[in-house]
């Protein structure tokens, strides 16, 4: 293997730009493991591990391993930037959402930054900019009457119905993300509160539950039972019975119940979240500060998008202009 760090680098193709790069004789397996552990949220660890594995798989056809990581971190500055830019182009060509692309890029940039602090990487990826994201272009959802029909559709005489009803109440009453919902354990529900790990957070935070939400959870847990460390929401059928319910399973529950209730618009857990936030803004006359507490958005301007959309400001402006000519 030639040492390309001491001679001009040849043009590299997607398939081999990470091969033929001389690496220092050291073991970075510990660096990789420590890097993941530095992100305390298990969700972030999984996201970054998936993104970095996809990076190597896309460029070389082989998933992330110690040798691949060593070769990449040994690249000189211009080659490292070139490799990552090529990967970014590949992600765009695959039609991935801008938010997904940016998450993948953040994983790579975070890894290189961590390794550089330890003196095991010579380049910086600070010049790699993220793809611009259009946030929440569609914040529409379903109205109060439609959601009431959905809740009424649930057969609460069965264990599955009690579980599904509690899920649907939490998604609406507290605008929970499905990831926040499925990560909860039995012991996280106490004294009228639910302790969750919010998006991008590493520590639990408590959210207050309305009396109807508390009653729904208590009704489900009365038949679910389980130790404090067991998941609140579990699968009730097939080989997965008793296992933690996945986010995908929650999405299926929402879709099935909405369809049975005659809702023609495709409904997902995230669309319920949009619905509850928008409905609260309507009911409160646009109280974005309180809506921020409900949604747990870190940025107030995100709530302003919801508020602007519910008011139909763009439609009003277009109507004015159309009437003038």
C-alpha positions in Angstrom: 0.0 0.0 0.0 1.6 3.3 -1.0 1.8 6.1 1.4 -0.3 8.9 -0.2 0.3 11.3 2.7 3.8 11.9 1.4 3.1 12.4 -2.3 0.5 14.2 -4.5 -2.9 12.5 -4.2 -4.3 11.1 -7.4 -7.9 11.6 -8.5 -10.1 9.3 -6.5 -13.4 7.7 -7.5 -16.4 7.0 -5.2 -15.5 3.3 -5.1 -11.9 3.6 -4.0 -11.2 7.1 -2.5 -10.9 5.5 1.0 -8.6 2.8 -0.2 -4.8 3.2 -0.5 -4.6 5.8 2.2 -1.8 5.0 4.6 -3.0 4.8 8.2 -1.1 5.3 11.4 -0.7 2.0 13.3 -3.2 2.5 16.1 -6.5 1.0 17.1 -9.4 3.4 16.8 -12.0 0.9 17.9 -12.0 2.5 21.4 -12.3 6.0 19.9 -15.4 4.8 17.9 -17.0 3.3 21.0 -16.1 6.3 23.2 -17.5 8.6 20.5 -20.9 6.9 20.6 -20.9 6.8 24.4 -20.3 10.6 24.5 -23.8 10.9 23.1 -25.8 9.9 26.2 -29.1 9.5 24.4 -29.5 5.9 23.1 -31.5 7.3 20.3 -28.7 9.7 19.2 -26.2 6.8 19.5 -28.3 4.7 17.1 -28.9 7.6 14.7 -25.2 8.4 14.5 -24.1 4.8 14.2 -26.7 4.3 11.4 -25.5 7.4 9.6 -21.8 6.6 9.8 -22.4 3.1 8.7 -24.3 4.4 5.7 -21.5 6.8 4.8 -19.0 4.0 4.4 -21.4 1.6 2.8 -22.4 4.2 0.2 -18.8 5.1 -0.7 -17.1 1.7 -0.5 -19.7 -0.9 -0.5 -18.5 -2.0 3.0 -20.1 -1.0 6.3 -18.2 0.9 9.0 -15.3 -1.0 10.6 -12.0 -0.1 12.4 -10.0 0.0 9.2 -12.5 2.1 7.3 -12.6 4.6 10.1 -8.8 4.8 10.4 -8.5 5.3 6.6 -11.0 8.1 6.6 -9.6 9.9 9.6 -6.1 9.8 8.0 -7.3 11.7 4.9 -5.7 15.1 4.3 -8.1 18.1 4.5 -8.9 18.5 0.8 -9.6 14.8 0.3 -11.8 14.5 3.4 -14.0 17.5 2.3 -14.2 16.0 -1.2 -15.3 12.6 0.1 -18.0 14.1 2.3 -19.2 16.4 -0.4 -19.5 13.4 -2.8 -21.5 11.5 -0.1 -23.8 14.6 0.3 -24.4 14.5 -3.4 -25.2 10.8 -3.3 -27.8 11.4 -0.5 -29.5 14.1 -2.5 -29.6 11.8 -5.6 -31.2 9.2 -3.4 -34.1 11.6 -2.8 -33.6 11.7 1.0 -35.3 14.4 3.0 -33.0 17.4 3.8 -33.4 16.7 7.6 -32.2 13.1 7.0 -29.2 14.3 4.9 -28.3 16.8 7.6 -28.4 14.2 10.3 -26.1 11.9 8.3 -23.7 14.8 7.8 -23.8 15.8 11.5 -22.8 12.2 12.4 -19.7 12.4 10.2 -18.7 15.9 11.3 -19.2 14.9 15.0 -17.0 11.9 14.6 -14.2 13.8 13.0 -14.4 16.6 15.5 -14.2 14.1 18.4 -11.2 12.3 16.8 -9.5 15.6 16.1 -9.7 16.6 19.8 -7.9 13.4 20.6 -5.2 14.1 18.1 -6.3 11.3 15.8 -7.7 13.3 12.9 -6.0 16.1 10.9 -8.9 17.7 9.1 -11.9 19.8 9.9 -15.3 19.5 8.2 -16.6 22.9 9.4 -16.8 24.1 5.8 -19.4 21.4 5.0 -22.8 23.2 5.1 -26.1 21.5 5.7 -28.9 21.3 3.2 -31.5 23.9 3.7 -34.6 22.5 5.3 -38.1 23.8 4.8 -39.7 23.1 8.1 -43.3 22.2 8.6 -44.7 23.3 5.3 -47.8 21.3 6.0 -49.0 21.7 9.6 -52.6 20.7 8.8 -54.2 17.8 10.5 -57.6 16.7 11.6 -60.2 18.7 13.6 -61.7 18.1 17.0 -64.8 16.4 15.7 -62.8 13.9 13.6 -60.5 13.1 16.5 -63.4 12.6 18.8 -64.8 10.1 16.3 -61.4 8.3 16.3 -61.4 8.0 20.1 -65.0 6.8 20.1 -64.0 4.1 17.5 -61.8 2.4 20.0 -63.3 -0.7 21.8 -62.2 0.0 25.4 -63.6 -3.3 26.7 -60.5 -5.1 25.4 -56.9 -4.9 26.5 -55.9 -3.8 23.0 -58.5 -1.1 23.1 -57.4 0.2 26.5 -53.8 0.4 25.2 -54.8 2.1 21.9 -57.0 4.6 23.7 -54.2 5.6 26.1 -51.8 6.0 23.1 -54.3 8.2 21.2 -55.0 10.3 24.3 -51.3 11.0 24.9 -50.6 11.8 21.2 -53.5 14.4 21.2 -53.6 15.7 24.8 -49.8 16.2 25.2 -48.7 16.4 21.5 -46.2 13.6 22.1 -43.8 12.4 19.5 -44.1 8.7 18.9 -40.4 8.2 19.9 -41.1 9.9 23.2 -44.2 7.8 23.8 -42.7 4.3 23.1 -39.6 5.0 25.2 -41.6 5.4 28.4 -41.6 2.8 31.1 -44.2 1.9 33.7 -42.3 3.7 36.4 -42.2 6.9 34.4 -46.0 7.4 35.1 -46.5 8.7 38.6 -48.5 11.3 40.5 -50.3 12.5 37.5 -47.2 13.1 35.5 -45.3 11.3 32.8 -41.5 11.4 32.6 -40.2 11.5 29.0 -36.9 12.0 27.2 -37.7 14.7 24.7 -36.2 15.0 21.2 -32.5 15.8 21.3 -32.5 15.5 25.1 -30.5 13.2 27.4 -32.4 13.7 30.6 -36.0 13.0 31.5 -38.5 15.8 31.9 -41.9 15.6 33.4 -45.1 16.6 31.6 -48.4 17.2 33.4 -51.3 15.0 32.3 -55.0 16.0 32.1 -57.4 13.9 34.3 -58.8 12.1 31.2 -55.3 11.2 30.1 -54.4 9.9 33.6 -57.6 7.8 33.6 -56.8 6.3 30.3 -53.3 5.3 31.4 -54.5 3.9 34.7 -57.1 1.9 32.8 -54.5 0.4 30.5 -51.9 -0.2 33.3 -54.5 -2.0 35.3 -54.5 -4.8 32.7 -50.9 -4.4 31.6 -49.3 -4.5 35.0 -45.5 -4.9 34.8 -42.5 -3.8 36.8 -41.3 -0.2 36.9 -38.6 -0.8 34.3 -40.9 -2.5 31.8 -42.3 -0.5 28.8 -45.7 1.1 29.3 -46.8 0.1 25.8 -46.3 -3.4 24.6 -47.3 -5.6 21.6 -50.3 -7.8 22.3 -50.3 -10.2 19.4 -48.0 -12.6 17.5 -44.4 -13.4 18.4 -43.7 -9.9 19.6 -46.3 -10.2 22.5 -45.0 -8.5 25.6 -42.2 -6.6 23.8 -41.9 -2.8 23.7 -44.2 -1.4 21.1 -42.2 0.2 18.2 -42.8 3.6 16.7 -43.9 1.9 13.5 -46.4 -0.1 15.4 -47.9 3.1 16.9 -48.2 4.5 13.4 -50.1 1.4 12.3 -52.5 1.7 15.3 -53.2 5.3 14.4 -53.8 4.5 10.8 -56.1 1.6 11.4 -58.2 3.3 14.0 -58.5 6.5 11.9 -59.5 4.4 8.8 -62.2 2.6 10.8 -63.5 5.9 12.1 -64.0 7.0 8.5 -61.2 9.6 8.4 -60.2 9.9 4.7 -57.0 11.9 5.4 -54.0 9.8 6.1 -53.3 10.2 9.8 -49.9 9.5 11.5 -48.7 10.2 15.0 -46.9 13.3 13.8 -50.0 14.6 12.1 -51.9 14.2 15.3 -49.1 16.3 16.9 -49.7 19.0 14.3 -53.4 18.7 14.9 -53.3 19.1 18.6 -50.9 22.1 18.4 -53.0 23.9 15.8 -56.2 23.1 17.7 -54.8 24.6 20.9 -53.7 27.7 19.0 -57.2 28.1 17.7 -58.8 27.5 21.1 -56.4 29.9 22.9 -56.5 32.7 20.3 -52.9 32.2 19.2 -51.2 31.7 22.6 -47.8 30.6 21.1 -46.0 30.8 24.5 -48.3 28.2 26.1 -48.2 26.2 22.8 -44.5 26.1 23.1 -44.8 24.5 26.5 -47.2 21.9 25.1 -45.1 21.1 22.0 -41.7 21.4 23.8 -40.3 23.1 20.7 -37.0 24.8 21.6 -37.6 27.7 19.1 -40.6 30.0 19.3 -40.4 30.8 15.6 -41.4 27.1 14.9 -44.7 27.8 16.6 -45.1 31.0 14.6 -45.2 28.8 11.5 -48.1 26.9 13.0 -49.9 30.1 13.9 -49.4 31.7 10.5 -50.6 28.5 8.7 -53.8 28.3 10.8 -54.6 32.0 10.1 -54.1 31.4 6.4 -52.0 34.6 6.1 -50.6 33.7 2.6 -54.1 33.0 1.3 -55.3 36.4 2.7 -52.4 38.2 1.1 -53.0 36.5 -2.3 -56.7 37.3 -2.1 -56.0 41.0 -1.5 -53.6 41.1 -4.5 -55.9 39.2 -6.8 -58.8 41.7 -6.0 -56.6 44.7 -6.9 -56.1 43.8 -10.6 
